[in-house]
């Protein structure tokens, strides 16, 4: 059996394979109420049916002001949780583990979705005052207001409440989003966090949030997504991320999800197939914790080699799965043929091989 299609333990749960759906914002809550829709059901179920082992939602905001855009999904109230529940059930029905990413965008909140505009959404058009670790703006976005110590405490509580709702809705794996320049990343990075109160201790918010998620959902699998490089001098690097990861693991996390960037517009990133794998490998080696790698890993040979060389324990795909929701099924057929316990739905098995010629149509 290939490593990609071998089972793996994630917290208390066995996942059928190591091809996982990365969180991808859909910006499709047209009512701007954070309630997921039929689009979210179709979108996520397609990947579970397509053979992934773990299917993760887009960033679900833990507070309304924590949304990246007014069209983001949320998990800050029971109506949203109720709408998420059938989505989790459908993911599970297709054999994948339902996972939800919990997030707060911080100073990168209240922005337009790609096809509706650029920059920050004015309050007159449905936007809001963003909040951040400090009052420093990201790029040309509207300047945030620095959060009070009490407001940071409210965020910690909101992550806990969101974790409880998500787990009760059926999402048994929960990912704390501490990457891509969003709120927890803002507190972690020396490029942003120059606070003089207790929250100036850069890992404190991370620790408190993971502890709150673990306390609220003690039976969940908990992942944390980190940006292991800010790609700007003086910012976060792999060694610093390893320290952050140790804090998260001590607070109750089970897995690490290693990405990069998103904090500072000065970043310069050379992208290419597997470009973030060395970051995952470094953090895995430093911590000994299981790690998911992400970033242009949709070449089957590269994905398998990433696991075989010990660089990561699972891979996450994003755009590659948007291009082909059945990537996992085709990769399994290519690597393993038709193994027992295959992710292929029985209704699709006739497509598992491609004969050179077909004598007669059936």
Secondary structure, DSSP 4 states (H G I P E B T S, - for coil): --STTS-EEETTEEES-SEEEPP------TTSSS---HHHHHHHHHHHHTT-SEEEEEEEESSGGG-SSTT--B-SSHHHHHHHHHHHHHHHHTTPEEEEEEE--GGG-SB--TTT-SSBPPGGGT----EESSSPPPTTSPPPEEPPHHHHHHHHHHHHHHHHHHHHTT--EEEEEE-TTSHHHHHH-TTT----SGGGSTTHHHHHHHHHHHHH-TTSEEEEEEES--SSTTS--HHHHHHHHHHHHHHT--EEEEE---S-TT------TTTTHHHHHHHHHHH---EEEESS--SHHHHHHHHHTTS-SEEEESHHHHH-TTHHHHHHHHHHSS-TT-SS-GGGGGGSS--S--SS--
